[in-house]
Amino acid sequence: MANLKLTDVAKTYGGTVDVLKDINLDIKKGELIVFVGPSGCGKSTLLRMIAGLEKITGGELQIDGQVVNDVPPAQRGIAMVFQSYALYPHMTVRDNMSFALKIAKKSQSEIDAAVEKAAKILQLDPYLDRLPKALSGGQRQRVAIGRSIVRDPKVYLFDEPLSNLDAALRVATRIEIAQLKESMPDSTMIYVTHDQVEAMTLASRIVVLANKGIAQVGSPLELYQKPNSEFVAQFIGSPAMNLLPGTVTGTGSQTTIRMDGGGLAVSDYPSEPSDEGAEVKVGVRPEDFLEVESGAEHIYAGKVDITEALGEVTLLYFEKEMGSDPVIGKLPGIHADLRGKEVKLGATPDKVHVFRNGRSLLYR
């Protein structure tokens, strides 16, 4: 399996329209890297550039130290699983999986061994003689993955492979992909998705793309717990992190913020004397809010408009003020009785994020 290195990679259409620029990324052997970002950010385009299906218009792509900008797709040692299964409907599962090996003129014994191995990994043994029309959507996607495995590529590329599946199948197939990665620990995989659950549960590292470049790279927990910007803070996590305006009133190893709504927040984020009086955004994830007693210091207070009782937790949607983002709290247990009531919320200092000019105080 392979190491990949992207250095100042860019994509421009027509010489004037920049889609991606200044992409610098090292992907190590055995990693499962997930590209996420809003629609149109270029994540699928970047994947196709790695595959050789889109021309790189700037920078350099290396696979195992070899520059492959002008190497044809078939010679890059890459296998790609697309959003659509793209199976041959008249061929059995066995024939679909073995077709590329037959084209490559592999011996029948090599083909049989590769197909049997892939089928065992993907639990497709009982279906090898079936046609695609006799399979479920999840099984068809496994066949598409198996077609890649038999080629024993250097790098696996997945372009939103679960987006065509219903919710239940998506969960089941996501687990199967995680198990597949565990069974192939040395395999290098790059996975594109718009689903945060897929990104958080599958990735070794997540690459967040935005504004034609990389917004942040890190492990799922790193991005969740220490986002470097307001954008990443709200993009990673569902419901999104709450961002509330305030003014810095105390600096040092902890930062104190007087909230515009009258509350007070204390954060473990360190600040400098120059931050005194600065307008900032206080970030608190919905699940990090704590209901506080009347009269106690709070970060936010508002009237609950809607409650969603999900069993183990209740989502509280507060009445939206003109020109502000909605505030959402997530409390353990069932709290349907809070609808229509005034509720005060606080958070421990280690759960309070602070952003100045869109950037976290942790990343100066």
Long-range contacts (C-beta under 8 A, 24 or more apart in sequence): 1-29, 1-30, 1-154, 1-155, 1-186, 1-187, 1-188, 2-29, 2-63, 2-64, 2-77, 2-154, 2-155, 2-188, 3-27, 3-28, 3-29, 3-63, 3-64, 3-65, 3-188, 4-50, 4-61, 4-62, 4-63, 4-155, 4-188, 4-190, 5-60, 5-61, 5-62, 6-50, 6-59, 6-60, 6-61, 6-62, 7-59, 7-60, 7-61, 7-62, 8-58, 8-59, 8-60, 9-46, 9-49, 9-56, 9-58, 9-59, 9-60, 9-61, 10-56, 10-57, 10-58, 10-59, 11-42, 11-45, 11-46, 11-49, 11-54, 11-56, 11-57, 11-58, 12-57, 12-58, 18-212, 19-45, 19-212, 20-45, 20-46, 20-49, 20-209, 20-212, 20-213, 21-58, 21-212, 21-213, 22-213, 23-59, 23-213, 23-214, 24-214, 25-207, 25-214, 25-217, 27-188, 27-190, 28-188, 29-186, 29-188, 30-185, 30-186, 30-187, 30-188, 30-204, 31-188, 31-189, 31-204, 31-205, 32-181, 32-189, 32-190, 32-191, 32-202, 32-203, 32-204, 33-189, 33-190, 33-191, 33-203, 33-204, 33-205, 33-206, 33-207, 34-190, 34-191, 34-192, 34-193, 34-198, 34-199, 34-202, 34-203, 34-205, 34-206, 34-207, 35-190, 35-191, 35-192, 35-193, 35-207, 35-209, 36-192, 36-193, 36-194, 36-196, 36-199, 36-206, 36-207, 36-208, 36-209, 36-235, 36-236, 37-208, 37-209, 37-210, 37-215, 37-235, 38-210, 38-235, 39-194, 41-209, 41-210, 41-211, 41-212, 42-209, 42-212, 43-192, 43-209, 44-159, 44-160, 44-192, 46-209, 47-80, 47-157, 47-159, 47-190, 47-192, 48-159, 50-78, 50-155, 50-157, 50-190, 51-76, 51-78, 51-80, 51-157, 52-76, 52-78, 53-80, 63-154, 63-155, 64-154, 76-154, 76-155, 77-153, 77-154, 77-155, 78-153, 78-154, 78-155, 78-156, 78-157, 79-147, 79-148, 79-149, 79-151, 79-153, 79-155, 79-156, 79-157, 80-148, 80-156, 80-157, 80-158, 80-159, 81-141, 81-144, 81-145, 81-148, 81-156, 81-157, 81-158, 81-159, 81-161, 82-144, 82-159, 82-161, 83-159, 83-160, 83-161, 83-163, 83-164, 84-164, 85-132, 85-140, 85-141, 85-143, 85-144, 85-164, 86-144, 87-132, 87-140, 87-143, 87-144, 88-132, 89-131, 89-132, 89-133, 90-131, 91-131, 91-132, 92-128, 92-129, 92-130, 92-131, 93-119, 93-124, 93-127, 93-128, 93-129, 93-130, 93-131, 93-132, 93-135, 93-143, 93-146, 94-128, 94-129, 96-132, 96-143, 96-147, 97-143, 97-146, 97-147, 97-150, 98-150, 99-147, 100-147, 100-150, 100-151, 101-150, 101-151, 111-150, 114-149, 114-150, 114-152, 115-146, 115-150, 117-149, 117-150, 118-146, 118-149, 118-150, 119-146, 121-146, 121-149, 121-180, 121-183, 121-184, 122-146, 122-149, 122-176, 122-180, 123-176, 136-169, 137-164, 137-165, 137-166, 137-169, 138-165, 138-169, 138-172, 138-173, 138-176, 141-165, 141-173, 142-173, 142-176, 145-177, 145-180, 149-184, 154-188, 155-188, 155-189, 155-190, 156-187, 156-188, 156-189, 156-190, 157-189, 157-190, 157-191, 158-189, 158-190, 158-191, 158-192, 159-192, 160-192, 160-193, 160-194, 161-191, 162-193, 162-195, 162-198, 163-193, 163-194, 163-195, 170-195, 174-198, 174-201, 174-202, 177-202, 178-202, 196-236, 196-237, 196-238, 197-238, 199-236, 200-224, 200-236, 206-236, 208-232, 208-235, 208-236, 210-235, 226-360, 226-362, 227-283, 227-353, 227-360, 228-359, 228-360, 228-362, 228-363, 229-355, 229-358, 229-359, 229-360, 229-363, 230-281, 230-283, 230-355, 230-358, 230-359, 231-358, 233-283, 233-353, 233-355, 233-360, 237-285, 239-286, 239-315, 239-328, 239-330, 240-328, 241-283, 241-284, 241-285, 241-286, 241-353, 242-283, 242-284, 242-285, 242-286, 242-289, 242-300, 242-325, 242-327, 242-328, 243-281, 243-282, 243-283, 243-325, 243-355, 244-281, 244-282, 244-283, 244-284, 244-299, 244-300, 244-327, 245-279, 245-280, 245-281, 245-282, 246-279, 246-280, 246-281, 246-282, 247-277, 247-278, 247-279, 247-280, 248-275, 248-276, 248-277, 248-278, 248-280, 248-354, 249-276, 249-277, 250-276, 251-275, 251-276, 254-349, 255-354, 255-361, 257-282, 257-354, 259-299, 259-300, 261-300, 261-301, 261-302, 262-301, 263-297, 263-298, 263-299, 263-300, 263-301, 263-344, 263-346, 264-297, 264-298, 264-299, 265-299, 265-347, 265-352, 266-349, 266-352, 267-349, 267-352, 267-353, 267-354, 268-349, 268-350, 268-352, 269-352, 269-353, 269-354, 269-360, 269-361, 269-362, 270-361, 271-354, 271-361, 275-356, 275-361, 278-356, 279-356, 280-354, 280-355, 280-356, 281-354, 281-355, 281-356, 282-352, 282-353, 282-354, 283-352, 283-353, 283-354, 283-355, 284-345, 284-347, 284-351, 284-352, 284-353, 285-351, 286-315, 286-328, 286-329, 286-330, 287-313, 287-330, 288-347, 288-348, 288-351, 289-329, 289-330, 289-331, 289-345, 289-346, 289-347, 290-345, 290-346, 290-347, 290-348, 291-329, 291-331, 291-343, 291-344, 291-345, 292-344, 292-345, 292-346, 293-344, 294-344, 296-344, 296-346, 297-346, 298-344, 298-345, 298-346, 299-345, 299-346, 299-347, 299-352, 300-327, 300-344, 300-345, 301-342, 301-343, 301-344, 301-345, 302-327, 302-342, 302-343, 303-340, 303-341, 303-342, 303-343, 304-338, 304-339, 304-340, 304-341, 304-342, 304-343, 305-339, 306-339, 307-335, 307-336, 307-338, 307-339, 309-334, 309-335, 309-336, 314-338, 316-343, 318-343
